[in-house]
């Protein structure tokens, strides 16, 4: 669908699960850009950025935005234990091999940044540049507790307008620069409409790995991977 600015592509993970990514500007030369979203987010988060990078007047780039297993158009994993950073990093490696990408610049938000750090340990030659957004080598237990609490009691909006209002109320203080169009894009990337109803566009079983984390035990620092 060239008029959308991207093409939906599917590939198989090492365990056979069908996974999805968006390809923008796939004929563009030069170093590609790989976009990796947050824990419950998906490739749609990067649409505006991917359009900009793939149509840049001086250096148009190929951009690949991934849906992890259990998110967006990728299949859910029947075993929730495989909703794991190392498994998801291996999925990205499989995707890049399927798309013929040997090197790239990586952009990772939150969970995406953790996956990038895992790749730094396992496949460092893939990376020529890295942008980490909303993540670092030290993950605070309080932050994970906040994410877990929010997902456990996340409201179920009936309409997209109601969903936008909820997201503004929850995140508005953290993102004061967003305008109405930004909030719609932010929110639409989080939900899928099925049979006239909205549902969060991720497998609810993603909560199970979060529940399994002992937040009373300090989380390991990732400085060696960050240095990589």
LINNOR-V214494 format. One record per residue. N is the residue number from 0. RES is the residue in one letter. PHI is phi in degrees with one decimal (999 if undefined). PSI is psi in degrees with one decimal (NA if undefined). NEAR is the number of other C-alpha atoms within 10 Angstrom. Layout:
# LINNOR-V214494
n & res & phi & psi & near
N & RES & PHI & PSI & NEAR
N & RES & PHI & PSI & NEAR
This chain:
# LINNOR-V214494
n & res & phi & psi & near
0 & X & 999 & 77.0 & 7
1 & X & -59.5 & -29.7 & 8
2 & X & -65.8 & -18.2 & 6
3 & X & -83.9 & -12.0 & 9
4 & X & 88.8 & -0.9 & 15
5 & X & -151.9 & 169.3 & 21
6 & X & -125.9 & 134.6 & 16
7 & X & -77.3 & 129.9 & 12
8 & X & -130.2 & 148.9 & 15
9 & X & -127.1 & 147.9 & 17
10 & X & -147.9 & 168.8 & 19
11 & X & -102.4 & 134.0 & 15
12 & X & -73.7 & 172.2 & 19
13 & X & -61.2 & -29.0 & 13
14 & X & -93.6 & 8.3 & 9
15 & X & 93.1 & -5.5 & 8
16 & X & -66.5 & 139.3 & 16
17 & X & -85.4 & 123.9 & 16
18 & X & -120.4 & 158.5 & 25
19 & X & -123.8 & 149.1 & 23
20 & X & -147.9 & 160.3 & 25
21 & X & -105.3 & 134.8 & 22
22 & X & -112.2 & 123.2 & 22
23 & X & -111.8 & 140.6 & 27
24 & X & 52.2 & 44.9 & 21
25 & X & -66.4 & -18.1 & 17
26 & X & -88.4 & -4.7 & 11
27 & X & -68.4 & 139.8 & 15
28 & X & -81.9 & -178.7 & 11
29 & X & 85.6 & -174.4 & 12
30 & X & -69.1 & 122.0 & 18
31 & X & -71.8 & 164.4 & 24
32 & X & -116.9 & 131.1 & 25
33 & X & -110.5 & 125.6 & 23
34 & X & -111.1 & 125.8 & 27
35 & X & -122.5 & 118.6 & 29
36 & X & -82.2 & -177.4 & 25
37 & X & -78.9 & -176.3 & 21
38 & X & -51.7 & -53.5 & 18
39 & X & -107.8 & 9.9 & 20
40 & X & -95.4 & -172.2 & 24
41 & X & -154.1 & -176.3 & 27
42 & X & -59.0 & -26.5 & 24
43 & X & -63.2 & -23.5 & 20
44 & X & -57.5 & -28.7 & 21
45 & X & -99.4 & 8.9 & 22
46 & X & -57.2 & -51.0 & 20
47 & X & -63.3 & -42.9 & 11
48 & X & -65.2 & -44.0 & 11
49 & X & -63.8 & -39.3 & 27
50 & X & -61.0 & -43.7 & 19
51 & X & -64.9 & -45.8 & 15
52 & X & -68.8 & -35.9 & 20
53 & X & -80.5 & -13.8 & 24
54 & X & -118.4 & 14.4 & 16
55 & X & -56.6 & 138.6 & 11
56 & X & -66.7 & -32.2 & 8
57 & X & -102.6 & -38.3 & 7
58 & X & -134.9 & 71.3 & 13
59 & X & -68.2 & 134.6 & 20
60 & X & -120.4 & 152.8 & 23
61 & X & -74.0 & 133.0 & 23
62 & X & -125.4 & 132.4 & 29
63 & X & -120.4 & 119.2 & 29
64 & X & -112.3 & 124.5 & 25
65 & X & -99.2 & 144.9 & 28
66 & X & -100.5 & 120.9 & 28
67 & X & -68.7 & 166.4 & 31
68 & X & -56.3 & 135.5 & 25
69 & X & 81.7 & 7.6 & 24
70 & X & -130.9 & 151.0 & 26
71 & X & 54.5 & -129.7 & 26
72 & X & -91.8 & 2.7 & 21
73 & X & -78.5 & 151.9 & 21
74 & X & -67.5 & 149.2 & 17
75 & X & -71.8 & 148.4 & 21
76 & X & -89.6 & 127.8 & 18
77 & X & -64.9 & -18.4 & 11
78 & X & -113.3 & 106.9 & 8
79 & X & -62.5 & -19.4 & 16
80 & X & -66.0 & -17.4 & 13
81 & X & -88.3 & 3.4 & 15
82 & X & -80.5 & 75.6 & 23
83 & X & -137.0 & 143.2 & 13
84 & X & -58.2 & -41.8 & 20
85 & X & -67.8 & -37.9 & 16
86 & X & -65.7 & -43.7 & 19
87 & X & -66.9 & -34.3 & 21
88 & X & -63.4 & -41.3 & 22
89 & X & -64.0 & -35.0 & 18
90 & X & -62.5 & -40.1 & 23
91 & X & -65.4 & -41.1 & 23
92 & X & -60.0 & -43.2 & 20
93 & X & -62.2 & -41.2 & 17
94 & X & -64.4 & -44.3 & 23
95 & X & -65.3 & -36.6 & 18
96 & X & -64.8 & -41.8 & 12
97 & X & -63.2 & -32.5 & 13
98 & X & -93.9 & 2.9 & 15
99 & X & 71.4 & 30.2 & 9
100 & X & -100.0 & 119.3 & 16
101 & X & -96.5 & -30.7 & 13
102 & X & -142.6 & 151.6 & 18
103 & X & -160.3 & 164.4 & 21
104 & X & -93.4 & 134.5 & 16
105 & X & -111.4 & 136.3 & 22
106 & X & -121.9 & 120.2 & 20
107 & X & -128.9 & 128.2 & 22
108 & X & -101.3 & 124.0 & 21
109 & X & 52.6 & -109.2 & 19
110 & X & -53.6 & -38.6 & 21
111 & X & -59.2 & -36.4 & 27
112 & X & -68.0 & -36.6 & 27
113 & X & -64.6 & -39.2 & 26
114 & X & -64.4 & -40.1 & 23
115 & X & -60.3 & -42.4 & 29
116 & X & -66.4 & -35.1 & 28
117 & X & -64.0 & -39.9 & 22
118 & X & -65.6 & -32.4 & 23
119 & X & -61.6 & -31.9 & 19
120 & X & -82.0 & -36.1 & 14
121 & X & -95.1 & -39.5 & 15
122 & X & -139.0 & 62.7 & 14
123 & X & -62.6 & -25.7 & 15
124 & X & -70.7 & -13.3 & 12
125 & X & -66.4 & -28.6 & 17
126 & X & -99.2 & 125.6 & 18
127 & X & -108.3 & -19.7 & 13
128 & X & -160.7 & 152.3 & 12
129 & X & -140.9 & 136.6 & 16
130 & X & -120.8 & 121.9 & 12
131 & X & -106.1 & 127.7 & 18
132 & X & -119.7 & 122.5 & 15
133 & X & 62.4 & 35.5 & 11
134 & X & -160.3 & 153.5 & 15
135 & X & -150.4 & -172.3 & 16
136 & X & -75.0 & -13.8 & 16
137 & X & -114.7 & 116.4 & 12
138 & X & -102.7 & 118.0 & 16
139 & X & -81.2 & 137.6 & 14
140 & X & -60.1 & -34.0 & 16
141 & X & -63.1 & -37.3 & 11
142 & X & -66.0 & -43.5 & 11
143 & X & -64.1 & -38.4 & 15
144 & X & -62.6 & -39.5 & 16
145 & X & -64.7 & -43.6 & 11
146 & X & -62.3 & -44.6 & 14
147 & X & -63.9 & -43.4 & 17
148 & X & -63.8 & -41.0 & 14
149 & X & -63.9 & -45.4 & 12
150 & X & -66.4 & -33.2 & 15
151 & X & -68.8 & -31.7 & 12
152 & X & -116.5 & 23.1 & 8
153 & X & -59.2 & 130.2 & 11
154 & X & -67.6 & 158.8 & 12
155 & X & -115.3 & 91.1 & 13
156 & X & -68.5 & 151.8 & 17
157 & X & -90.6 & -26.5 & 12
158 & X & -134.4 & 164.7 & 13
159 & X & -66.8 & -36.5 & 17
160 & X & -61.0 & -41.3 & 12
161 & X & -66.4 & -38.8 & 12
162 & X & -63.2 & -42.7 & 21
163 & X & -60.7 & -43.5 & 19
164 & X & -60.6 & -40.8 & 16
165 & X & -65.5 & -45.5 & 17
166 & X & -63.7 & -38.3 & 15
167 & X & -61.8 & -42.9 & 20
168 & X & -64.4 & -37.3 & 10
169 & X & -79.7 & -43.6 & 11
170 & X & -112.1 & -1.9 & 11
171 & X & -58.7 & -38.7 & 14
172 & X & -66.4 & -32.5 & 9
173 & X & -78.6 & -24.3 & 9
174 & X & -127.9 & 66.8 & 10
175 & X & -69.1 & -16.5 & 9
176 & X & -82.7 & -10.9 & 8
177 & X & -72.7 & 136.5 & 13
178 & X & -98.6 & -176.9 & 9
179 & X & -60.2 & -40.2 & 10
180 & X & -64.2 & -39.6 & 9
181 & X & -61.7 & -43.1 & 12
182 & X & -65.5 & -37.2 & 19
183 & X & -64.1 & -44.5 & 18
184 & X & -64.6 & -43.5 & 16
185 & X & -57.4 & -44.4 & 19
186 & X & -78.7 & -40.8 & 20
187 & X & -61.6 & -28.6 & 20
188 & X & -72.1 & -14.3 & 19
189 & X & -95.1 & -20.8 & 20
190 & X & -119.4 & 156.4 & 19
191 & X & -128.6 & 140.1 & 15
192 & X & -95.1 & 125.6 & 13
193 & X & -133.1 & 121.4 & 8
194 & X & 53.4 & 42.2 & 5
195 & X & 77.6 & 6.3 & 9
196 & X & -122.8 & 148.7 & 13
197 & X & -88.4 & 141.2 & 18
198 & X & -142.1 & 149.0 & 14
199 & X & -61.3 & 136.2 & 21
200 & X & -87.7 & 54.1 & 19
201 & X & -154.3 & 159.6 & 24
202 & X & -69.2 & 123.5 & 17
203 & X & -57.5 & -20.9 & 15
204 & X & -69.8 & -7.6 & 16
205 & X & -59.3 & -22.8 & 21
206 & X & -67.7 & -27.5 & 17
207 & X & -63.5 & -44.8 & 13
208 & X & -62.1 & -33.9 & 14
209 & X & -66.1 & -40.4 & 17
210 & X & -65.2 & -27.7 & 14
211 & X & -77.5 & -12.7 & 9
212 & X & -77.9 & 128.9 & 13
213 & X & -84.0 & 102.2 & 11
214 & X & -76.5 & -6.0 & 15
215 & X & -82.5 & -13.0 & 8
216 & X & -100.5 & 127.8 & 8
217 & X & -55.6 & 136.7 & 10
218 & X & -79.1 & 143.8 & 13
219 & X & -66.1 & 138.7 & 10
220 & X & -76.7 & 148.3 & 13
221 & X & -109.7 & 28.0 & 15
222 & X & -56.2 & -43.3 & 12
223 & X & -59.5 & -40.4 & 11
224 & X & -70.1 & -38.2 & 17
225 & X & -61.7 & -42.5 & 17
226 & X & -62.0 & -35.8 & 10
227 & X & -64.0 & NA & 13
